[in-house]
Amino acid sequence: MMSKNPLQESASSDALRLKALQSGFESRVEVNQRMLIDKMLARYSSDFVVCRELIQNSDDAKATSFHFEITCNDGSVSLSSEKDFHNKTITEIRAINNGLIFNETDWKRVAAIAEGNTNVESVGQFGVGFFSVFSFSEEPIITSGNEYMAFVWRDDNSLTTYRHQLPLEQQSKLTSIILKMRTKYILHMETNLDSDSIIDINESPSGKSPNKKRQKKSTTPITITNEIIPTINLAQLKAYFTKVLSFTKHINELIIKINQKVIFKVTKTRKPISSTKFNSQFKKNSIHDMLHLDSLVQTEQIFSIDHGPSITLNHISVDATLIIDENYHNHIRRILKKSLPPSVQIQLLYAPNNIVMTQLQSKSSKNDDLHMKILNSLIPLKFQNDEIYPSGLIFIGLGTHQTTGIGMHVYSHLIPTIERENLDLQDPYISKWNRELLLSVGQIARFIFNQLIVVNKQFDSTLASYSFQPSVPNNEIGSILVDGFFSSDKDLLVPVKRFPTDVNLSLIPSKQAYIANSKHIHSFLSLPLVPYELSKNGLFQALKD
């Protein structure tokens, strides 16, 4: 007689579950909240992550102004210059915004880990970003409207909240996050401004960009005897705040204060551009028919530093209506715990020709003005050794470290991984959404190119934003953008010199143009040749590929 197979005799999972419920010993699963928060902080380790989360929350709350107030124990009230705060110890940080005050749902959600914002328009998705404040403070306090909430550790691993009415004289229409520093932080004023890397806090240069210095960390630790003390670099904080304004929906003013003194103020204003071809002739579906691209609007965005310089960049905004099927949308809802918005915006920020020309002409002159360097760091191009390199970044609300591979910053309703620095291209449903948005960015960039190339004769500066390079750290992002750019069945117009004696360049379809590897050929060959200097632009390498 054959012995019974023990695998065949194993009880079904349903039967085991039923027996456990009927007569098993019940024990609740315990969560060590301190360890959970510490592990989350390890995932949220990028520079200025606390600022990122608090500013994003403020923008989601429709705030127009955000104040970052630092308190130092300077021991004196006579400090008048920001340099006087160099190497002072930070005792408290307050983040204040004038957005919508907390309602009952907000109070409940902020005290719950992983209960994300259910508003389909908001950037917050995972419900863990706010807890980054615990990297600064052991027991943060939130005040909003007439109430406040204090986070208190009851024991070493159990976090409790206490909610109470504010005293009448402290009630306002503002929301404040009060962070009494848990460990010693030093405020650092950068004194050596020789390197642009001081302010390029989110730059991830491609391997082709020469002579790149390793960038400084914004919270570089300093060592005193055996003690390691983290610092907050004010120059990089200013640069980060300026970059933050690139695509904020509502916030147009960011202020840094130290001991109640305004140290830095940067603002963003929008200036409409009169109706042109940009605003018309643009209605199309995305490549896989998930979006209908309804309208395209161009504006100028002026970034101004109070009592300092300003810079103007071109901004493109496209409204897109979702046309996805309900079955696919249900999969997205299951993952995000909320729906996608019925319409999304795709936005691009790039340098106008006059900015590119100014940068090329001034590359040899040394500029020690920190505020001008900060504004120039907004330009999604880098100028080195007589060459221009694209340095556009992906923005998911605020900036990430992912480059676009083109000379344009890109913002849309992209879905990131939990730490909000990388796009999710792993989950099949999320990846499908992100890829469609990136392809649409490429389509929009192509539309802009088609308009600019026929009206701007300064071809070197016009082509600068389209010098495709591998995107980093994920080069797939840039490849998807390029696919979207070349998805049109219409041939691309490129500038050529038809004859060696020609003074002006002509625009012809790229399939009729030639590229020579030697500039000497241009002096005698009567073919429509792309000028040698322009042929080094990454656009022409992409065309050859």
DOLOLO-213038 format. One record per residue (C-alpha): residue number from 0; residue in one letter; x, y, z. Coordinates in steps of 0.2 Angstrom, whole numbers, plus 5000, padded with zeros to 4 digits. Each point is the difference from the previous one (the first is absolute). Layout:
residues N
<NUM A <X Y Z>>
...
END
This chain:
residues 545
<0 M <5000 5000 5000>>
<1 M <5007 5017 4995>>
<2 S <5003 5012 5014>>
<3 K <4990 5016 4999>>
<4 N <5008 5016 4993>>
<5 P <5001 5012 5015>>
<6 L <4998 5014 4987>>
<7 Q <4983 4993 4995>>
<8 E <4994 5000 5018>>
<9 S <5004 5018 5003>>
<10 A <4985 5010 5005>>
<11 S <4993 5014 4989>>
<12 S <5005 5017 5005>>
<13 D <4981 5005 5003>>
<14 A <4998 4985 5012>>
<15 L <5015 5006 5010>>
<16 R <4994 5018 5001>>
<17 L <4983 4994 5006>>
<18 K <5007 4989 5014>>
<19 A <5011 5014 5005>>
<20 L <4986 5012 5001>>
<21 Q <4989 4988 5010>>
<22 S <5012 4994 5013>>
<23 G <5017 5008 4998>>
<24 F <5009 5012 5012>>
<25 E <4998 5018 4994>>
<26 S <5014 5012 5001>>
<27 R <5001 5017 4992>>
<28 V <5014 5004 4988>>
<29 E <5011 5014 5008>>
<30 V <5009 5013 4991>>
<31 N <5015 5008 5006>>
<32 Q <4996 5018 4994>>
<33 R <5017 5007 5004>>
<34 M <5009 4987 4989>>
<35 L <4987 5002 4987>>
<36 I <5003 5018 4999>>
<37 D <5019 4998 5000>>
<38 K <4999 4988 4986>>
<39 M <4989 5012 4990>>
<40 L <5013 5014 5003>>
<41 A <5013 4988 4993>>
<42 R <4990 5000 4984>>
<43 Y <4998 5019 5000>>
<44 S <5018 5004 5001>>
<45 S <5002 5013 4986>>
<46 D <5006 5017 5004>>
<47 F <4986 5013 5006>>
<48 V <4987 4986 5001>>
<49 V <4992 5009 5014>>
<50 C <4998 5016 4990>>
<51 R <4994 4990 4985>>
<52 E <4986 4992 5010>>
<53 L <4995 5015 5009>>
<54 I <5000 5011 4985>>
<55 Q <4991 4987 4990>>
<56 N <4986 4998 5013>>
<57 S <4999 5019 5000>>
<58 D <4997 5001 4982>>
<59 D <4987 4986 5001>>
<60 A <4991 5011 5012>>
<61 K <5000 5014 4988>>
<62 A <5012 5011 5009>>
<63 T <5008 5015 4991>>
<64 S <5014 5003 5012>>
<65 F <5011 4989 5010>>
<66 H <5012 5006 5014>>
<67 F <5015 4990 5007>>
<68 E <5005 5007 5017>>
<69 I <5016 4995 5008>>
<70 T <5004 5004 5018>>
<71 C <5018 5000 5006>>
<72 N <5006 5001 5017>>
<73 D <5012 5014 4995>>
<74 G <5000 5008 5018>>
<75 S <4998 5017 4992>>
<76 V <4987 5011 4993>>
<77 S <5012 5011 4991>>
<78 L <5003 4989 4985>>
<79 S <4996 5009 4984>>
<80 S <5008 4991 4986>>
<81 E <4997 4982 4994>>
<82 K <5019 4997 5002>>
<83 D <4998 5003 5018>>
<84 F <4990 4984 5002>>
<85 H <5015 4989 4993>>
<86 N <5003 4985 5011>>
<87 K <4985 5004 5012>>
<88 T <4990 4986 5007>>
<89 I <4982 4998 4994>>
<90 T <4988 4997 5014>>
<91 E <4984 5000 4991>>
<92 I <4992 5001 4982>>
<93 R <4983 5006 4996>>
<94 A <4991 4997 4983>>
<95 I <4985 5012 4998>>
<96 N <4988 5001 4985>>
<97 N <4984 5010 4997>>
<98 G <4991 4986 4992>>
<99 L <4983 4992 5005>>
<100 I <5000 4996 5018>>
<101 F <4998 4982 5006>>
<102 N <4983 4993 5000>>
<103 E <4995 4984 5010>>
<104 T <5006 4988 4986>>
<105 D <5017 5009 5000>>
<106 W <5002 4998 5018>>
<107 K <4996 4982 5000>>
<108 R <5011 4996 4985>>
<109 V <5015 5009 5006>>
<110 A <5000 4989 5015>>
<111 A <4999 4984 4990>>
<112 I <5015 4992 4991>>
<113 A <4997 4995 4982>>
<114 E <4983 5008 4998>>
<115 G <5004 5011 4985>>
<116 N <4991 5015 4994>>
<117 T <4984 4994 4991>>
<118 N <4998 5016 4990>>
<119 V <5003 4995 4982>>
<120 E <5009 5016 4996>>
<121 S <5013 4999 5014>>
<122 V <5017 4994 4997>>
<123 G <5001 4991 5017>>
<124 Q <4996 4981 4998>>
<125 F <5007 4989 5013>>
<126 G <4996 5009 5016>>
<127 V <5018 4999 5007>>
<128 G <5009 5016 4994>>
<129 F <4994 5010 5015>>
<130 F <5009 4988 5012>>
<131 S <5017 5006 4992>>
<132 V <4998 5014 5013>>
<133 F <5006 4988 5013>>
<134 S <5017 5001 4993>>
<135 F <5001 5017 5007>>
<136 S <4988 4999 5015>>
<137 E <4996 4987 5013>>
<138 E <4983 5007 5004>>
<139 P <4994 5012 4987>>
<140 I <4985 5012 5002>>
<141 I <4987 5005 4987>>
<142 T <4990 5016 5002>>
<143 S <4986 5004 4988>>
<144 G <4986 5012 5001>>
<145 N <4993 4999 5018>>
<146 E <5008 4983 5005>>
<147 Y <5016 4992 5002>>
<148 M <5007 4982 5001>>
<149 A <5015 4994 5010>>
<150 F <5008 4983 4996>>
<151 V <5007 4992 5016>>
<152 W <5009 4984 5003>>
<153 R <4991 4991 5014>>
<154 D <5014 4987 5002>>
<155 D <5015 4996 4988>>
<156 N <4989 4993 4986>>
<157 S <4983 5007 5002>>
<158 L <4995 5016 4992>>
<159 T <4985 5010 5006>>
<160 T <4992 5016 4995>>
<161 Y <4991 5013 5010>>
<162 R <4988 5013 4992>>
<163 H <4995 5016 5009>>
<164 Q <4993 5017 4997>>
<165 L <5013 5014 4998>>
<166 P <4999 5015 5011>>
<167 L <4990 5014 4992>>
<168 E <5015 5011 4997>>
<169 Q <5009 4986 4990>>
<170 Q <4986 4995 4989>>
<171 S <5002 5005 4982>>
<172 K <4996 4995 4982>>
<173 L <5018 4993 4998>>
<174 T <5007 4982 5002>>
<175 S <5016 4998 5009>>
<176 I <5011 4984 5002>>
<177 I <5011 5003 5016>>
<178 L <5016 4989 5001>>
<179 K <5011 5001 5015>>
<180 M <5016 4993 4994>>
<181 R <5003 4982 5007>>
<182 T <5019 5001 4997>>
<183 K <5012 5014 4997>>
<184 Y <5000 5008 4983>>
<185 I <5012 5014 4995>>
<186 L <4995 5013 4988>>
<187 H <5014 5002 4987>>
<188 M <5003 5016 4989>>
<189 E <5010 4995 4984>>
<190 T <5015 5011 4999>>
<191 N <5009 4991 4985>>
<192 L <4989 5004 4985>>
<193 D <5013 4994 4987>>
<194 S <4990 4984 4995>>
<195 D <4983 5001 4992>>
<196 S <4997 4983 5008>>
<197 I <4996 5009 5016>>
<198 I <4983 5005 4994>>
<199 D <4997 4986 4987>>
<200 I <4993 4989 5014>>
<201 N <4990 4989 4989>>
<202 E <5011 4998 4985>>
<203 S <5003 4983 4993>>
<204 P <5012 5003 4985>>
<205 S <5001 4988 4986>>
<206 G <5016 4991 4997>>
<207 K <5004 5012 4985>>
<208 S <5001 5015 5010>>
<209 P <5018 5004 5003>>
<210 N <5009 5005 5016>>
<211 K <4986 4998 5012>>
<212 K <5004 5002 5018>>
<213 R <4992 4990 5013>>
<214 Q <4985 5010 5007>>
<215 K <5000 5005 5018>>
<216 K <4987 4993 5011>>
<217 S <4988 5013 5006>>
<218 T <5000 4992 5018>>
<219 T <5019 4996 5000>>
<220 P <5006 4994 5017>>
<221 I <5014 5008 5009>>
<222 T <5011 4992 5012>>
<223 I <5005 5007 5017>>
<224 T <5012 4988 5009>>
<225 N <4990 4984 5000>>
<226 E <4983 5008 4998>>
<227 I <4991 5001 4982>>
<228 I <4989 5015 4999>>
<229 P <4988 5002 4985>>
<230 T <4999 5018 4992>>
<231 I <4987 5008 4989>>
<232 N <5008 5010 4986>>
<233 L <4991 5017 4998>>
<234 A <5006 5002 4982>>
<235 Q <4993 4983 4995>>
<236 L <4984 5003 5009>>
<237 K <4998 5016 4990>>
<238 A <5003 4991 4984>>
<239 Y <4988 4986 5005>>
<240 F <4986 5012 5004>>
<241 T <5003 5009 4983>>
<242 K <4999 4984 4991>>
<243 V <4984 4995 5010>>
<244 L <4991 5014 4991>>
<245 S <5002 4993 4983>>
<246 F <4983 4991 5000>>
<247 T <4991 5004 5016>>
<248 K <4981 5002 4996>>
<249 H <4996 5013 5013>>
<250 I <5016 5005 5010>>
<251 N <5008 5015 4992>>
<252 E <5010 5007 5014>>
<253 L <5013 4991 5011>>
<254 I <5009 5008 5015>>
<255 I <5014 4995 5011>>
<256 K <5001 5008 5017>>
<257 I <5014 4999 5014>>
<258 N <4995 5006 5017>>
<259 Q <4985 5009 4993>>
<260 K <5011 5009 4987>>
<261 V <4996 4998 4981>>
<262 I <5016 4993 4993>>
<263 F <4993 4994 4983>>
<264 K <4985 5003 4989>>
<265 V <4996 4993 4983>>
<266 T <4984 5003 4990>>
<267 K <4993 4993 4984>>
<268 T <4988 5010 4989>>
<269 R <4992 4995 4983>>
<270 K <4999 5010 4985>>
<271 P <4988 4995 4986>>
<272 I <5007 5000 4982>>
<273 S <4988 5006 4987>>
<274 S <4991 4987 4989>>
<275 T <5012 4991 4988>>
<276 K <5001 4984 4991>>
<277 F <5005 4993 5017>>
<278 N <4982 5002 5006>>
<279 S <4991 4993 4985>>
<280 Q <5002 4985 4988>>
<281 F <5003 4989 5015>>
<282 K <4987 4986 5003>>
<283 K <5006 4982 4999>>
<284 N <4999 4984 5009>>
<285 S <5015 4992 5009>>
<286 I <5009 4986 4992>>
<287 H <4990 4986 5008>>
<288 D <4983 5010 5001>>
<289 M <5000 5002 5019>>
<290 L <5000 5019 4999>>
<291 H <4992 5013 4989>>
<292 L <5012 5015 5000>>
<293 D <4987 5014 5000>>
<294 S <5009 5017 5000>>
<295 L <5018 5007 5001>>
<296 V <5003 5017 5008>>
<297 Q <5017 5009 5001>>
<298 T <5005 5012 5014>>
<299 E <5015 5008 5006>>
<300 Q <5005 4996 5018>>
<301 I <5010 5014 5009>>
<302 F <5010 4994 5015>>
<303 S <5006 5014 5011>>
<304 I <5011 5001 5015>>
<305 D <4995 5015 5012>>
<306 H <5013 5014 4999>>
<307 G <5009 4990 4986>>
<308 P <4999 4993 4983>>
<309 S <4987 4991 4990>>
<310 I <4999 4988 4985>>
<311 T <4986 4996 4988>>
<312 L <4997 4983 4993>>
<313 N <4987 4994 4987>>
<314 H <4986 4989 5007>>
<315 I <4989 4988 4991>>
<316 S <4984 4993 5007>>
<317 V <4989 4986 4992>>
<318 D <4983 4995 5007>>
<319 A <4997 4981 4996>>
<320 T <4984 4991 5003>>
<321 L <5000 4982 5005>>
<322 I <4992 4987 4988>>
<323 I <5006 4984 5009>>
<324 D <4988 4985 5002>>
<325 E <4992 4997 5017>>
<326 N <5008 4983 5003>>
<327 Y <5017 5007 4998>>
<328 H <4995 5015 5012>>
<329 N <4994 4987 5013>>
<330 H <5018 4993 5000>>
<331 I <5007 5017 5003>>
<332 R <4988 5004 5014>>
<333 R <5004 4983 5008>>
<334 I <5019 5005 5001>>
<335 L <4998 5019 5004>>
<336 K <4984 4999 5011>>
<337 K <4993 5014 4990>>
<338 S <4995 5004 4982>>
<339 L <5010 5009 4987>>
<340 P <4994 5018 4997>>
<341 P <4988 5002 4985>>
<342 S <5012 5011 4992>>
<343 V <5019 5003 5002>>
<344 Q <5012 5014 4996>>
<345 I <5017 4997 4991>>
<346 Q <5012 5014 5002>>
<347 L <5017 5004 4993>>
<348 L <5012 5014 5005>>
<349 Y <5014 5005 4988>>
<350 A <5012 5014 4997>>
<351 P <4996 5013 4986>>
<352 N <5013 5004 4987>>
<353 N <5005 5016 5008>>
<354 I <5005 4991 5016>>
<355 V <5010 4987 4991>>
<356 M <5009 5013 4990>>
<357 T <5004 5010 5016>>
<358 Q <5007 4985 5008>>
<359 L <5011 4996 4986>>
<360 Q <5006 5018 4999>>
<361 S <5004 5001 5019>>
<362 K <5007 4982 5002>>
<363 S <5018 5008 5000>>
<364 S <4996 5013 5013>>
<365 K <5000 4995 5019>>
<366 N <4984 5004 5009>>
<367 D <5002 4999 5019>>
<368 D <4982 5006 5003>>
<369 L <4992 4985 5010>>
<370 H <4982 5006 4996>>
<371 M <5004 5001 4981>>
<372 K <5008 4982 5001>>
<373 I <4984 4994 5009>>
<374 L <4989 5007 4986>>
<375 N <5011 4993 4986>>
<376 S <4999 4983 5009>>
<377 L <4981 5000 4994>>
<378 I <5005 4999 4982>>
<379 P <4999 4982 4994>>
<380 L <5016 5002 4991>>
<381 K <5018 5000 5005>>
<382 F <5014 5010 4991>>
<383 Q <5017 4992 5001>>
<384 N <5015 5001 4989>>
<385 D <4991 5009 4985>>
<386 E <4987 4986 5000>>
<387 I <4982 4999 5007>>
<388 Y <4993 4985 5009>>
<389 P <4982 4997 5004>>
<390 S <4997 4999 5019>>
<391 G <4981 4999 5001>>
<392 L <4992 4992 5015>>
<393 I <4984 4990 5003>>
<394 F <4989 5008 5012>>
<395 I <4986 4991 5010>>
<396 G <4993 5014 5009>>
<397 L <5017 5006 5005>>
<398 G <5017 4995 4992>>
<399 T <5008 4983 4999>>
<400 H <5017 4994 4996>>
<401 Q <4995 4992 4984>>
<402 T <5005 5010 4984>>
<403 T <4990 5001 4984>>
<404 G <5014 4998 4988>>
<405 I <4994 5016 4991>>
<406 G <5002 5019 5005>>
<407 M <4983 5001 5007>>
<408 H <4993 4998 5018>>
<409 V <4985 4989 5000>>
<410 Y <4985 4999 5011>>
<411 S <4984 4989 5000>>
<412 H <4990 4988 5010>>
<413 L <5013 4987 5000>>
<414 I <5000 4986 5013>>
<415 P <5016 4998 5010>>
<416 T <5007 4986 5011>>
<417 I <4997 5003 5018>>
<418 E <5015 5011 5003>>
<419 R <4994 5012 4986>>
<420 E <5017 5001 4991>>
<421 N <4997 4987 4987>>
<422 L <4986 4996 4988>>
<423 D <4992 4983 5002>>
<424 L <5003 4991 4984>>
<425 Q <4999 4983 5008>>
<426 D <4981 4997 5004>>
<427 P <4992 4996 4984>>
<428 Y <4985 5011 5002>>
<429 I <5009 5015 5008>>
<430 S <5014 4998 4986>>
<431 K <4987 5001 4986>>
<432 W <4994 5017 5007>>
<433 N <5017 5007 5003>>
<434 R <5006 4995 4983>>
<435 E <4985 5008 4991>>
<436 L <5003 5016 5009>>
<437 L <5018 5000 4995>>
<438 L <4996 4996 4982>>
<439 S <4988 5015 5001>>
<440 V <5014 5011 5006>>
<441 G <5010 4995 4985>>
<442 Q <4985 5004 4988>>
<443 I <4999 5017 5008>>
<444 A <5018 5003 4999>>
<445 R <4999 4996 4981>>
<446 F <4986 5012 4998>>
<447 I <5010 5014 5008>>
<448 F <5015 4996 4989>>
<449 N <4990 5000 4984>>
<450 Q <4994 5018 5005>>
<451 L <5016 5007 5006>>
<452 I <5011 4994 4986>>
<453 V <4991 5010 4987>>
<454 V <5000 5016 5009>>
<455 N <5016 5001 5009>>
<456 K <5016 5001 4989>>
<457 Q <5012 4998 5015>>
<458 F <5001 4982 4997>>
<459 D <5013 4996 5012>>
<460 S <4990 5007 5015>>
<461 T <4984 4993 4993>>
<462 L <5007 4982 4998>>
<463 A <5008 5001 5018>>
<464 S <4985 4993 5009>>
<465 Y <4999 4985 4988>>
<466 S <5017 4994 5001>>
<467 F <4994 4983 5006>>
<468 Q <5012 4991 5013>>
<469 P <4997 4984 5010>>
<470 S <4990 5004 5016>>
<471 V <5006 4995 5017>>
<472 P <4999 4991 5011>>
<473 N <4987 4991 4989>>
<474 N <5004 5002 4982>>
<475 E <4983 4992 4995>>
<476 I <4992 5016 5004>>
<477 G <5009 5010 4987>>
<478 S <4998 4986 4987>>
<479 I <4981 5001 5003>>
<480 L <5000 5019 4997>>
<481 V <5010 4997 4984>>
<482 D <4988 4987 4994>>
<483 G <4986 5013 5003>>
<484 F <5009 5014 4991>>
<485 F <5003 4989 4984>>
<486 S <4983 4992 5000>>
<487 S <4993 5012 4987>>
<488 D <4999 4994 4983>>
<489 K <5006 5017 4993>>
<490 D <5018 5003 4997>>
<491 L <5010 5012 5011>>
<492 L <5006 5016 4992>>
<493 V <5019 5003 5003>>
<494 P <5011 5015 4995>>
<495 V <5013 4997 4986>>
<496 K <5012 5009 4989>>
<497 R <4996 4995 4982>>
<498 F <5016 5007 4992>>
<499 P <5016 5005 5008>>
<500 T <4997 5018 4994>>
<501 D <4983 5001 5009>>
<502 V <5000 5014 5013>>
<503 N <4983 4994 5008>>
<504 L <4994 4983 5005>>
<505 S <4985 4992 4993>>
<506 L <4987 4988 5008>>
<507 I <4997 4984 4991>>
<508 P <4993 4983 5006>>
<509 S <5013 4990 5009>>
<510 K <4999 4985 4988>>
<511 Q <5007 5012 4987>>
<512 A <5015 5006 5011>>
<513 Y <5017 4994 5002>>
<514 I <5013 5000 5014>>
<515 A <5018 5000 4997>>
<516 N <5013 4994 5013>>
<517 S <5013 5013 4995>>
<518 K <4997 5019 4999>>
<519 H <5012 5002 4986>>
<520 I <4988 4991 4988>>
<521 H <4988 5014 5003>>
<522 S <5011 5012 4990>>
<523 F <4999 4991 4983>>
<524 L <4985 4988 5000>>
<525 S <4984 5006 4992>>
<526 L <4988 4990 5010>>
<527 P <4987 5005 5013>>
<528 L <5011 4998 5015>>
<529 V <4996 5003 5018>>
<530 P <5013 5012 5006>>
<531 Y <5014 4991 5009>>
<532 E <4998 5010 5016>>
<533 L <4981 4996 5001>>
<534 S <5003 4981 4995>>
<535 K <5007 4997 5017>>
<536 N <4983 5003 5008>>
<537 G <4993 4985 5007>>
<538 L <4984 5002 4989>>
<539 F <5010 4995 4985>>
<540 Q <5007 4984 5008>>
<541 A <4982 4995 5005>>
<542 L <4995 5003 4982>>
<543 K <5014 4989 4994>>
<544 D <4995 4986 5013>>
END
